[in-house]
Amino acid sequence: MAKSKNILITGASTGIGYDMAKVFVANGYTVYGSVRKQEDADRLVNDLGKNFHALLFDVTDYDAIDKAAERLEKEIGHEGLGALINNAGIAIGGPLMDLDVSEYKHQFDVNVFGLIKVTQAFLPLLGAKQNHPSESGRIIQISSVAGRHGMPFMSPYSGSKHALEGITESLRKELMMFGIDVILIEPGPIKTPIWHKGANQAEEEKFQNSVFNAPLKKFQTKFVAKAVKKAWTSERAAKIIFDAFESKKPKVRYLIVPQKFKNWTLPRLMPTRVVDKVIAKAIGLLK
């Protein structure tokens, strides 16, 4: 059986999602991309051409997800999906002590529960059913280095990505019976709008009177701002993800980090307590 040339990407309006759609279309695939606004749907169709089809749904709107799955079953049920790329996500930041529980719920609703619902809805098109018409597809989960390493003031986002890592570890084994592979992509900072949206939270008035206000601002300047300046482009990340999809024997994880030894390997070789103290002192959490 041949592999389906149909790809579903959630969160396709900007950043990595947009550039993945661009790469797949350029390589002869038909891309179905989820967006939340009609204006984004119109823009992407205009940008990417006839091989891009917009799906209007928010990953927290379960009814809309089911309707999108029903539409694709009618349109491409005889072909199936070659891949589901779970990319939609948000980044909420701030001190745990000052954040409302509702903000954690929103973070997990988008990054975790929405992803689970999307996966459940489209699994039959990937091959989780009898008499599937094509080779089983793949699921590509866009996680983050934050899913294995938590930085201060990033606990909502990091927690959601840790959850995604654990879910994926289990799901990969479960779906072996259908031949559906599940691959984790773990980007470090990438030049995308998600980091600017998260960084802006540091300037919100709700943190101005917080005991963490000064360390939070130092964290933004010493870590986030510098990391974004050295970050890889979303185009570069999209090409790595495309190559992972095309690989006959893909790795379980793909770490996308500039200066990998300095920014990833070395800190993981050091004692955790030492790394904690270095970070804490750098932003004024310890003297």
N, C-alpha and C positions, 0 to 999 in steps of 0.2 A: 504493500500500500504506500501511496505517496503522502508526503507531509503537506498539510493544508497551508495555503499561502495567506490565510486570514489571521490577523493579529489584533488583539484587543488590548488597549492601553488606557488605564484610568488616569485621570488628572493630566490630560494632554494639552491643556491650553497654554502652558508656559514651561520654562525650565527643561529639566531632563525629559519630561513627558513629551513636550513639543519636539525636542530634537530627536528623540527615539522615533516618533511618528515620521519625521522627515527622513531619517536614515532608512527605515523599513520601506517607505514608499519609493525612495530612490533606488532600492534594490529589488523592486518588482513585487512587493507585497501589498495586499489590501489591508488598510488599517482602519479599525473602528476605535475612535477615541472618545472617552467620556469627558464632557465639559458641563459646567453648571449654568452657563449663560448662552442664550441664542446668539448674541453678538460674537462670542468666542467661536461658536460653531461656524458661523458665516465666515469669520476671518480665516479659520483653519482650512475650510473647504476652498476658499479663494487662494490661500498660500500653497496648499499641498496638492490640489487637483482632484481629478475624478477617482483616484484610488484611496482617498480619505473620506470616511463617513463618520459624522458626528453622532454621538449618543448623548442625549440630554438627561443626565442624572447626577445627583449628589450622592456620594457613597453612604450618607446617613439616611437616605430616602429609600427604604426597602421596597416599597411598591414600584417606584420608578425603575429600580434595578431589575425587578421581576419582569416588568414590561419590556425593558431593553433585551433581556434574555429571550423572551418570547419572540420579539422581533427578529433576533439573530437566528433563532431556531427555524423560523419561517424562511428567512433569506438565505442562510448558509448551512442549514441543518444537514444537507446532503454532502457538505464538504467538511464541516467542523472548524475548529480553531487550531491554528498552529501554536499559538501561545496566548496566555493571559499574563499581562505585565501589570502587577499591582503597584502602581506608582503614586496614586493620590495620597496626599498627606499634608499635615500642617505641623508647625513647630511652635509650641507655647513655652515661654520661659519665665523665670522669676523665682524668688525664694519660696520654698515649700511653706514656710511659716506665714507668708503673706498672700499666698494664692488661695482662691476659693476652691472647694472640692468640685464645684461645677466646671471649673476650667480643666481639671484632670479628667472629668467625665467626657467633656467635649473632645479633648485630645485623644482619648481612647475610642470614642465613638467613631472618629474619622480614621485614625491610624490602625486600629485593631478590629473593632466590631464591623465597621464598614467593609474592611478588607475580607473578613470572614464571610460576610453576606455575599459580596461580589464573587468570591471563590465558589461558594455553594451554588450560586445561580448559574455559573457558566461551566462548572465541571462536566456536565453531560456533553457539551460541545467540544471539550478537550479529550473526551474518550472514556469518561466514567459511566459507561452504559454498554449494553450488549449491542453487537452489530454496528459498531462505530465505523463510519464510511472511510476514514483515513487513518494514517499513523497517529498515535496518541500525541497530543500537544504537550507543551511545557508550561509551567508556572514560574514566572520570574518575580521574586519579591524584592522591591526596592527598600532595603533596610538602611542601616547607617553604622558608622563606627561607634555611634552613641549606643548602639544595641549591645555593645560589649565593653564599653568604657564610659562611665558616667562623669560628666563635668558638673561643677556647682552651677546652680540656677537653671539647670536643664532637666530637672527630674521628670516633668510631664512627658517631654519628648523622648528622653532616654528610656524612661519606663515603658513607653509604648513600643519602642524598638526592641527592647529586651523581650517584651511579650511576643513580638513578631518573630524573633529568633527562635524562641522556644516552640511556638506554634509550627513554624516551618520545619524544625527538627522532627517533630512528630508527623506532620503531614507528608513529608518526603517518604517516610517509611510506609505510611498507610496507602499511598497512591501507587506503590510499586506493583500492586496487583493489576492495575490498569495500564502500566507502562508510562505513567505520567511523571516526568521528573520535575523536581522543585528546586530552584536555584536561588541562592541569596546574593544580592548585590549590596556591598557595604561601602558606600561612598564616605569619604571625609568631606570637608567643606568643598562645595561646588558653587560656582557663580550662578546662583539661581535666586528668584524672588523670595523663596522661603526663608532665607537667612536675613534678608532685609526686614521682612515682616516680623521675625522673631527678635531681631536686634532693636527694633523700634519700641518694643515693650519695656526695655530698660529705662526709657525716658518717660514712661507713663507716670502720671501724678500719684497713682496708688502706691508707688515705691519711694516717693520723695521723702516720706517721714519714716521709712523703714530703717532699722538698725543695719540692714544690708545694703542701703543705698550706695554708699561709697565703694564697697567691694564689688557690687554689681556693675557699676560704671567702669571700674578698673578691669573687670572681666571682659566687658565689651571692647575696651581699647587694647588690652594686652593679649587677648586670645581671639575673640570673634573677629574683630576688624582686621587684625594681622592675618588670620587664617584665610579670610575671604580674599584678601589681596593676593595671597599665594595660591589660591584655589585653582583647580583645573576648571576648564569651561564645561558647560553641560554638553556641548557637541562632542568633546573628547570622551566624556563618560558614556554618552549614547553609543558611540562606536564600539566601546568595550563591551557594552551590554549586547549589542547586535552580534558581535563575534562570539559571545558566550552562547547566545541562542543558536547560532549556526554550527557551533562545535559538535562533532559527533560524540565526543566524550567530555562534556563540560565538568568543570570543578563544582564542588558543593557551594563554595563561597568565592566571590571575587571582591577583593579589597581594592578600592579605588582611592589611593592616598598619595599625594605628592611627597617627595622626600621620605619614602616609606620607612627607612631605618630610623631616622631621627624622630619622625612623628608617630610611629607605631611600634616598631620592633624594640627600640631601646627602652621606652617607658614600660613595656611589658616584661622586660628582663630585670628591671629594677624592683626592689621591694615595694609593695603597694603603699605601705605607710610612708615611705620616703617620697613617692610621687605625690601622695595626698598633701604632705607638708610643703613641698615645693610649690604646688599650685596655690595652696592656701596662703602662703607667705607672699606670693607674687601679687595677689589681689587684696591683701590686707585682712584676711580672715584670721591670720595668726601674725604675731609680731616676732 
